[in-house]
Amino acid sequence: MKFLDAPLPPPLVAALRACRPHLMAAAVFSAFINILLLAPTIYMMQVYDRVVPTEGRLTLLYLTLVVAFALATQTALESVRSRLLTLAGLRLDRLLAGGILQRLMSAMTPGSSAQGMREFDIVRQALSGPVAVAAFDIPWTPIYVLVAFMIHPALGAMTIVGGAVLVVLAVFNERATRTRAREAFLAQAQAYASQEAAAANGEVVRALGMRGALRERQLADRRAGLDLSAKAQFTGGGYSAATKFTRMFLQSAALGLGAWLAVDKQISAGAIIAASVLMSRALQPIEQLVGSWGVVGQARGALNNLIKLFPNRGMEISGTQLPAPTGMLALEQVAVRAPGEGPVLLRGVSFRLTPGEILGVIGPSGAGKTTLARVAAGAISPDAGTVRLDGANLADWDGDRLGRYIGYVPQDSGLLAGSIKDNISRFATWSATGAAGGDPAIIDADVVAAAQAAGVHELILRLPKGYDTMLGAGGRGLSAGQAQRVALARALYGDPPLLILDEPNSALDADGEAALNSAILAAKARNAAILIVAHRTGILNVADRLLVLREGQLEMLGPRTDVIAKMAETAKNQAKGAGAKPASTTTALQAAKP
């Protein structure tokens, strides 16, 4: 029976090893707990075999005190075991939560689930909840079997047969529910993701009148997941019922067998009740595990998804720390495919960008311009080819350290929930490893300098709380133009030697465009390498070279004036061939002319 689709990666193995002291202590306490649980059985045997025939009241008192002490100790040990399992879950969280969050924010993990933290919590709760308790109790079932054999071999044999029947039911339950449980888990995860996406875009949903349609769609996704879950539960419920029936019947059968043996004078009267209790206690962990098999199935599905988050090489790149780059960017035969075996977005793109140079990227919609910007910024990794910064593969860099040398403005601004200062500083106050070392004074000075370089300092000061103004996710609280200018300040924070700007003027007014042009020229003056993706070509007046993409391939690359002339000539020839007037064929490029 294969529990996992792949071996546990080193980070998960290391985290489990760190929890080993807690788990081993819980196992030791489980042994004492199960030994002490024999006390009620021994108590009943002594009461029926010694106290009742002899009317020994003092003996009864002493026996009662002893069993009370044993049960009190057993209860205390159970409390300690529960605390140990909880502590193991907390240690697991401390060791893995950060790495999982980092992997979820990385684009280098294709095939991983977007709900990794929810799946991690499922696994963590399974390792510290009732399922774990049952798993710790099962190995001590032989204690009860041994005591049953000591009372009479027939009772021991019945206990073994009963345990074997329950194990067989557990195996059949696992085989019958495994596929359905996994399908239900995936369907419910997809439904949750759809609901979160709709909630995050609530304004668009309301404005376009899509609430009713999306509600029905999400209800359909939810019903699909619940139907699959119900089918798994129906199947598992049948096996759970069969397990419960088997245990109860065996408990009664043990009582009957004990009575038979007592009539034959092979065991005492007290052993009759003891046989039933031993049978019940021996089979209880197995029954509990079968009843919790749905939780086990969910934990297995979640763990299999978590495994995909961790590549074989571990959580972080280790090795020699590379020196600060100058901004020399090179793409070598880069190819990118859309997720899920989708279409190729970039194919065989190669070019170089030197410090102090501005490269403009143009092309029709869907040509792959944004994908090129994301690859150049290290936001996603190419499926083929190499992206190099100062000759070093981006994959050889520590991601957070590399980010300090890259200024990136995405199409949608990408601002996060937090203050404007937090967003511009890239949340440096939360990191002691940043360029400022977490020093608030240095961070504040760098934030103001970046805002001034982006021409947004005065705008921020006019806000109610200035740099401490809190924003919602996506820059909510600012207009699109304001958010884009704050995103530019974030890109300029720390004077990175490489700037990647994707449609940085799409929401700007005239003042904003002027500030953007000034910021670009200032960055060029300090020898930064700058790549600009633009539809509104006015910003490309400052470009040294232009790169033209079409259908994911590099069509033209050269000095701005040469590329514009070639495009105008191509458009003119196409217009002549089609019999149309060529007068307006270069309208879209006129703004880029000197």
C-alpha positions, 0 to 999 in steps of 0.5 A: 500500500503506497502512502506517498507518491514520492519520497519525502524531500530533505526539508520535511525529513529534517523537520520530522527528525527535529520533532523526534524527541517529542514523538519518542516521548509520546510513544514512551508515555503511550506505553505507560498509558496502555499498561495503566489501562489494564488497571480496571480489568485487574480491579474487576477480576479482584472484585469478583474473585476476591472481594465478593466471595470473602466480603473483604471490605478493606480489600475493596477499599485498598483496591479502589484506592490503587485503581484510582491512583492508576487511572489518575496517573494514566489521565495525567500521562494522557495530558502530557502526551497530548501536550507533547504532540501539540508541541511537535506540531508547533515545532513543525510549524516553526521549521516548515511554515516559513519555507512553505510560504517562501515556496508558495511565493516563488514561481520556481515550483510548477505543479505545486498547490496554491493552498500550501499553508492550508494543506500544511495545517491539515498534515500538522493537525493529523500529526498532533490529533486523534489520528496520531493518538490512535497510531501510538496506541496500536503498537501496544495492542499486543499487551492486551492480547498477551493478558488475554492469553494469560487468562485463557488461550481461547480468549487470546486467539479470539482477540487476534482474530478480531484484530485481524478482521479489523485490519482487513476492513481497514485495508479494504476501506483504504482501497475503496476510498483512496481515489475518491478521497483524493478527487474530493480533496482536489475538487474542494481545493479548486472550489476554495481557490475560485471563491477566494479569487472571486472575493478578491475581485469583488469590485469587478464582479459587482460592477459587471453584474456577475454576482449571480453567475459566479455564485451559481458557478461556485455553488456548482464547484462546491457541489462537485467537491461535496458530492465526491466527498460524500461518496468517499464518506458513504463508502468509508461510513460503511466500513466504519459501521462494519468495524464498529459492529465487528468490535461490539460483536467481538466484545459480546462474543468474548463475554460469551466465551468467558462465560462458557469457559467459566461454566467449564471451570477453566477461568474464574467468574471475574475473568468473564468481565475482564475478557470483554474489557480486554477485547474492547480495549485491544480493538479500540485503537484500530476502530478509531483509526478506521473511523478517522480514515477520512482525515488520514486520506486528506492528510495524505493528499495534502502531504503529496501536494506539499512534496511538490513544493520542495525540489530535490536540492532543498529549500534554498540555494547555498554556495558562494555569495556572488558580488553585487552586479553592475546590471549586465543582463543577457538572455540566451535562447530563452523559452517559456511555456504557459502553465499546464502544457499551454502554448509557448509564450517565448521561443528562443529569445536572446539579447544583451542589455548593458549598464547605462543602456535603455532597451524598449520592448514593443510588439502586438498584444500577446507577443510575449512582452510581459512574459519577457519582462517577468523572465528578465526580472527573475519573477518566473524561470524559463522552461529552456535557456538561461537568464544571466546577470553579470554572467551568473545564472539567475538560478544561482542567486539567492532570490531575496538577495538578487531582488535587491539589485532589480527594480521591477514594475509589473503591469498591475503595480503589485502593491501589497497590504501595508503602509506606503513606506512598507511597500516602497521599502519592500517591507525591509523593516520585517527583514534583518538581512536587507540592504539596510540591515533593518535599521529604521533610520536608513530605511526611512531615508532610502524610502524618501530618496526613492519617492523623490527619484520617482517624483511621488514624494509630494503626492505622498505627503498630501495623503492623510498619513503620508508615508504611513498611509495604509493600503489594501491589497493591490494598492487599494486606497490609491488611484491606478496612477498613484499606485503605479508611481508608488510602484516605480518608487519601490522599483527605484528603492536602493538604486538597483543596477537593473530596472525592468518596467512593464507598461510603467506609464499605462495609468499615468497622466502628463505629470506622471509621465514627466516624472517617469521620464526624469526617473528613467534618465536619472537611472541611466545617468547612474549607469543602470541598465533599463528594460521598458515594455510599452504600448504607449510609445512616447516613453520610448523617446529615451530608448537607445535600442528597440526590441520587437517581439511577435508571437513570442519570437524576436523579430527585430533588434537594433538602434531605435531609429533603425528599428522605427525606419524598418517597421515604417518601411515594412508597414508601407510595403504591406499597405501597398500590397494591400492597396491601402493608403500608407499615410497612417501606417506609422502613426503608432510609431511617431511618438517614438521618433526623435 
